[in-house]
Amino acid sequence: MQLTGYRVARECVVEARRFLFEVFGRRILVEATDGGWTAFDTGGDGKRRPAHIVIPPHLDGPGIAAYLDDLFHEHATPEHPAVRML
């Protein structure tokens, strides 16, 4: 299927509604909701549970990564020295 220029342009302006981060070894999925963002811990089996992290609604993907880094930097290890967007 070939995309027209309109479709490509339209897809480029769609905001991401979901981000997956590795937060010092912990995988956290952040999804947009009506009121802002909801965070989930994710497992290797595809299941998820509430992460109980409050994320300010005005943040975007890189802003969420920086925020998570600020919250959890004490958990940094040589194997997991930073927050990564996956």
C-alpha positions in Angstrom: 0.0 0.0 0.0 1.4 3.4 -1.0 0.7 6.4 1.3 -0.3 9.7 -0.3 1.4 12.9 0.8 -1.7 13.8 2.8 -1.6 10.6 4.8 2.1 11.0 5.5 1.6 14.6 6.6 -1.3 13.6 8.8 0.6 10.8 10.5 3.5 13.1 11.2 1.4 15.5 13.3 -0.3 12.8 15.4 1.0 13.1 19.0 2.4 10.0 20.7 -0.1 8.7 23.2 2.1 6.0 24.7 5.8 5.9 25.7 7.8 3.0 27.0 10.8 3.7 29.2 13.5 1.7 30.9 14.0 3.5 34.2 17.2 2.2 35.7 16.3 -1.4 34.8 12.5 -1.0 35.4 10.2 -0.9 32.4 7.5 1.7 32.7 4.8 2.3 30.2 3.2 5.8 30.2 -0.1 6.3 28.5 -2.1 9.5 27.8 -5.4 9.7 29.5 -8.1 12.4 29.7 -6.5 13.9 32.7 -2.8 13.6 31.7 -0.6 10.5 32.0 -0.9 7.1 33.7 2.1 5.0 34.4 2.3 1.2 34.5 5.0 -1.3 35.4 5.3 -3.8 32.6 6.3 -7.4 32.8 8.0 -9.6 30.3 4.7 -11.5 29.8 2.9 -8.4 28.6 1.0 -7.8 31.8 1.0 -4.4 33.4 0.1 -3.0 36.8 -0.3 0.6 38.1 3.1 2.1 38.8 1.7 4.7 41.3 3.7 7.5 39.7 2.1 10.9 39.2 3.4 12.6 36.0 2.6 16.2 35.3 0.1 16.4 32.4 2.1 19.1 30.5 5.1 17.0 29.8 6.0 15.3 26.5 8.1 12.2 25.9 11.5 13.7 26.6 10.1 15.7 29.5 8.7 12.5 31.0 12.1 10.8 30.6 13.8 13.7 32.4 11.1 13.7 35.1 11.5 9.9 35.7 15.3 10.4 35.8 14.9 13.1 38.5 12.5 10.9 40.5 14.5 7.6 40.4 18.1 8.6 40.0 19.0 6.9 43.3 18.3 3.6 41.6 21.1 4.1 39.0 23.6 1.2 38.7 26.6 0.6 36.4 24.3 -1.7 34.4 21.5 0.8 34.3 22.9 4.3 34.5 20.1 6.3 32.9 16.4 6.4 31.8 16.0 5.3 28.2 13.0 5.8 25.9 12.4 2.4 24.2 
